[in-house]
Amino acid sequence: MCILFFAINQHPKYPVIICANRDEFHARPTQSMHWWSNDEVLAGKDLQAGGTWLGLNRQGRFSALTNFRQPHLIDKNKQSRGDLVLQALAKQDDEMAQLLTTTSNQYNGFNLVFGELNNLTCFDNVSQKHQALRSGFHSLCNGALDDIWPKMALGQTNLASAINDKSLDINQLFTLMKSDQQAQTEHLPQTGVPLSWEQLLSSIFIVSPEYGTRTTNIITLDNEGNVDVYDQSYNDQGECTQTQSFSIAP
């Protein structure tokens, strides 16, 4: 998962709205979002390492992961980060916080958002900090929470515009997650990848034959505790290949 936007207590009916894109190499085998065999985890599945990038459980607990973009620090011998999402869905917050504090150095750089949808925390193993997602708009990509990368600022602005009403148009949320607007060269972050890659990765929605946006998820929590999850998958041309939705009742 490479970019997420959060609207916390910004809509009269939906106290939590999450919009998320997962970007990945197209060659990496993936199973789209589904209820796993234990019927307790709703998530897509990375068929290469067995973990996931975003998921929920039957109780409405949520977790999602983004990688820190630190190519010079990657250690291929470290554990797969996708397992952290599954652990966060199975454990309570205090137990997960303790686990992260003691074991996070076993993984390459990551952000992990986890908790009940109305009480989310973000941890990154670079700063070793836990940050609560307070009321407002938040963005998370491949650096620290609420970094001001151009696409993060763009997405937050567009999300604020999209929900500035009593209604909520899910299609409009999908549209903002499909923005292919790239940043001007002088505004690109410097994360250690070549300039051509930095440019490609500077849009919310990424399309290229090798690497791109594979999945979009829109997640809403309403005032009655109902959770709706909308899921779209894409091919290497950026074309939608599957649309599905799920609901979790309180």
PLY file of the C-alpha trace (Angstrom):
ply
format ascii 1.0
element vertex 250
property float x
property float y
property float z
element edge 249
property int vertex1
property int vertex2
end_header
0.00 0.00 0.00
1.52 3.29 -1.04
-0.88 6.10 -0.24
-3.79 6.57 2.14
-6.01 9.53 2.97
-8.08 9.77 6.14
-11.00 12.02 7.04
-11.63 11.72 10.78
-14.81 13.33 12.15
-15.21 15.50 9.06
-18.59 14.25 7.81
-21.92 14.35 9.69
-22.81 10.74 8.83
-19.40 9.12 8.34
-16.93 9.83 11.16
-14.23 7.81 9.37
-13.52 7.82 5.63
-10.39 6.14 4.27
-9.19 6.19 0.66
-6.22 3.98 -0.16
-4.17 2.94 -3.19
-1.82 0.00 -3.27
1.07 0.38 -5.72
3.16 -2.66 -6.60
5.08 -4.36 -9.37
2.61 -6.01 -11.75
4.65 -9.20 -11.76
4.07 -9.74 -8.04
1.21 -12.27 -7.73
-1.81 -11.03 -5.81
-5.25 -12.25 -4.83
-7.89 -9.53 -4.67
-9.79 -8.62 -1.51
-11.81 -11.48 -0.02
-12.73 -13.08 3.29
-9.84 -15.37 4.14
-10.40 -19.04 5.00
-10.82 -18.31 8.70
-13.62 -15.86 7.73
-12.16 -13.33 10.17
-9.92 -11.30 7.87
-11.09 -9.26 4.89
-8.05 -8.37 2.77
-6.22 -8.88 -0.45
-3.36 -11.35 -0.33
0.25 -11.09 -1.45
0.75 -14.56 -2.91
4.53 -14.17 -2.88
5.03 -13.61 0.86
1.59 -14.54 2.22
0.76 -11.26 3.94
-1.35 -8.26 3.02
-1.21 -4.47 2.76
-4.65 -3.54 4.12
-7.36 -5.40 5.94
-10.21 -5.45 8.42
-11.63 -8.09 10.73
-15.22 -8.97 11.66
-15.12 -6.57 14.62
-14.25 -3.66 12.32
-10.63 -3.50 13.36
-8.43 -1.99 10.64
-4.79 -2.11 9.64
-2.76 -0.92 6.66
0.91 -0.74 5.80
3.11 1.50 3.68
6.82 1.02 3.06
9.31 3.77 3.81
11.08 4.61 0.56
14.71 4.04 1.62
16.27 2.02 -1.22
19.78 2.36 0.21
18.70 0.70 3.47
16.80 -2.30 2.12
17.91 -5.59 3.67
16.46 -8.54 1.75
17.08 -10.82 4.72
14.57 -9.03 6.94
11.04 -10.31 7.52
8.13 -9.53 5.19
6.27 -6.43 6.35
2.90 -7.72 5.12
2.63 -10.00 8.15
2.38 -6.95 10.42
-1.10 -6.13 9.10
-2.35 -9.60 10.02
-0.82 -9.34 13.48
-2.45 -5.95 14.04
-5.86 -7.37 13.12
-5.45 -10.23 15.61
-4.09 -8.29 18.60
-5.36 -5.50 20.83
-3.77 -2.07 20.61
-1.57 -2.28 23.69
-0.32 -5.73 22.74
0.44 -4.59 19.19
2.17 -1.43 20.39
4.45 -3.48 22.61
5.19 -5.92 19.80
6.12 -3.08 17.45
8.39 -1.48 20.00
10.34 -4.67 20.57
10.42 -6.27 17.10
10.12 -3.51 14.48
13.87 -3.53 13.77
13.36 -6.96 12.20
11.64 -5.27 9.23
12.67 -2.77 6.60
11.21 0.72 7.04
7.43 0.89 7.35
4.37 2.75 8.57
1.58 0.75 10.17
-1.87 2.18 10.86
-3.96 0.01 13.17
-6.82 -0.07 15.66
-10.56 0.34 15.80
-11.65 2.55 12.94
-12.60 5.36 15.33
-9.34 5.08 17.28
-6.49 4.66 14.80
-2.78 4.88 15.57
0.15 5.18 13.17
3.54 3.73 14.05
6.70 3.99 11.99
9.84 2.07 12.73
12.10 4.85 11.50
11.19 7.37 14.22
9.83 4.66 16.57
6.84 6.91 17.29
3.16 6.13 17.80
0.83 8.91 16.61
-2.93 8.98 17.09
-4.98 10.01 14.07
-6.89 12.92 15.60
-9.90 14.69 14.07
-9.03 16.22 10.72
-7.50 15.13 7.43
-4.40 12.95 7.28
-2.25 11.43 4.55
0.27 8.64 4.60
2.62 7.58 1.84
6.22 6.32 1.81
7.57 8.72 4.42
6.29 10.05 7.72
2.60 10.60 8.52
1.36 13.91 7.08
4.54 14.68 5.16
3.81 17.40 2.61
4.60 15.58 -0.60
2.72 17.11 -3.57
0.43 14.14 -4.09
-0.33 13.94 -0.37
-1.34 17.60 -0.26
-3.38 17.20 -3.46
-5.25 14.19 -2.13
-6.08 15.83 1.19
-7.42 18.91 -0.60
-9.51 16.83 -3.00
-10.85 14.65 -0.18
-11.92 17.72 1.77
-13.78 18.99 -1.30
-15.40 15.63 -1.96
-16.95 15.28 1.49
-17.92 18.91 2.05
-21.59 17.91 1.94
-24.11 15.81 3.81
-24.03 13.21 1.05
-21.06 11.11 0.08
-20.36 10.03 -3.49
-18.19 6.90 -3.48
-17.54 7.26 -7.20
-16.15 10.73 -6.57
-13.75 9.24 -4.01
-12.60 6.66 -6.56
-12.10 9.48 -9.05
-9.80 11.43 -6.73
-7.78 8.25 -6.14
-7.29 7.95 -9.91
-5.60 11.32 -10.29
-2.59 10.97 -12.59
-1.38 14.53 -11.95
2.39 14.44 -11.47
4.38 16.96 -9.47
6.64 19.56 -11.02
10.27 18.49 -10.92
11.29 21.15 -8.40
8.64 19.92 -5.96
9.55 16.25 -6.05
10.68 14.65 -2.78
14.18 13.20 -2.73
13.88 9.63 -1.51
16.90 8.01 -3.13
15.30 6.66 -6.31
16.23 7.94 -9.80
14.52 11.14 -10.93
12.47 9.29 -13.58
11.04 7.03 -10.88
10.47 9.95 -8.52
8.45 11.59 -11.29
6.43 8.45 -12.03
5.67 7.92 -8.34
4.58 11.53 -7.80
0.96 10.96 -8.87
-1.75 9.46 -6.67
-2.58 6.91 -9.39
0.43 5.34 -11.10
0.38 3.67 -14.51
3.34 1.96 -16.14
3.91 -1.51 -17.65
6.25 -2.53 -14.83
4.85 -0.89 -11.71
1.62 0.87 -10.85
-1.55 1.17 -8.81
-3.01 -2.29 -8.44
-5.91 -1.64 -6.05
-8.06 1.16 -4.64
-10.07 0.78 -1.43
-12.66 3.17 -0.05
-13.70 2.44 3.54
-16.44 4.22 5.49
-17.63 3.95 9.08
-21.07 5.46 9.76
-22.60 6.74 12.98
-24.33 3.41 13.64
-21.06 1.48 13.44
-21.63 0.00 9.98
-18.50 -0.42 7.86
-18.61 -0.45 4.06
-15.59 -1.44 1.99
-15.35 -0.75 -1.74
-12.62 -2.40 -3.79
-11.32 -1.94 -7.33
-8.44 -3.74 -9.05
-6.47 -2.55 -12.11
-4.25 -3.99 -14.84
-0.94 -2.62 -16.08
-2.80 -0.16 -18.33
-4.60 1.33 -15.34
-7.90 -0.20 -16.47
-10.35 -1.46 -13.86
-10.62 -5.25 -13.98
-12.78 -5.91 -10.91
-15.17 -3.98 -8.67
-16.62 -5.40 -5.48
-17.94 -4.29 -2.10
-18.29 -5.70 1.41
-20.17 -4.71 4.54
-19.43 -5.33 8.21
-22.28 -4.79 10.66
-21.65 -3.88 14.31
0 1
1 2
2 3
3 4
4 5
5 6
6 7
7 8
8 9
9 10
10 11
11 12
12 13
13 14
14 15
15 16
16 17
17 18
18 19
19 20
20 21
21 22
22 23
23 24
24 25
25 26
26 27
27 28
28 29
29 30
30 31
31 32
32 33
33 34
34 35
35 36
36 37
37 38
38 39
39 40
40 41
41 42
42 43
43 44
44 45
45 46
46 47
47 48
48 49
49 50
50 51
51 52
52 53
53 54
54 55
55 56
56 57
57 58
58 59
59 60
60 61
61 62
62 63
63 64
64 65
65 66
66 67
67 68
68 69
69 70
70 71
71 72
72 73
73 74
74 75
75 76
76 77
77 78
78 79
79 80
80 81
81 82
82 83
83 84
84 85
85 86
86 87
87 88
88 89
89 90
90 91
91 92
92 93
93 94
94 95
95 96
96 97
97 98
98 99
99 100
100 101
101 102
102 103
103 104
104 105
105 106
106 107
107 108
108 109
109 110
110 111
111 112
112 113
113 114
114 115
115 116
116 117
117 118
118 119
119 120
120 121
121 122
122 123
123 124
124 125
125 126
126 127
127 128
128 129
129 130
130 131
131 132
132 133
133 134
134 135
135 136
136 137
137 138
138 139
139 140
140 141
141 142
142 143
143 144
144 145
145 146
146 147
147 148
148 149
149 150
150 151
151 152
152 153
153 154
154 155
155 156
156 157
157 158
158 159
159 160
160 161
161 162
162 163
163 164
164 165
165 166
166 167
167 168
168 169
169 170
170 171
171 172
172 173
173 174
174 175
175 176
176 177
177 178
178 179
179 180
180 181
181 182
182 183
183 184
184 185
185 186
186 187
187 188
188 189
189 190
190 191
191 192
192 193
193 194
194 195
195 196
196 197
197 198
198 199
199 200
200 201
201 202
202 203
203 204
204 205
205 206
206 207
207 208
208 209
209 210
210 211
211 212
212 213
213 214
214 215
215 216
216 217
217 218
218 219
219 220
220 221
221 222
222 223
223 224
224 225
225 226
226 227
227 228
228 229
229 230
230 231
231 232
232 233
233 234
234 235
235 236
236 237
237 238
238 239
239 240
240 241
241 242
242 243
243 244
244 245
245 246
246 247
247 248
248 249
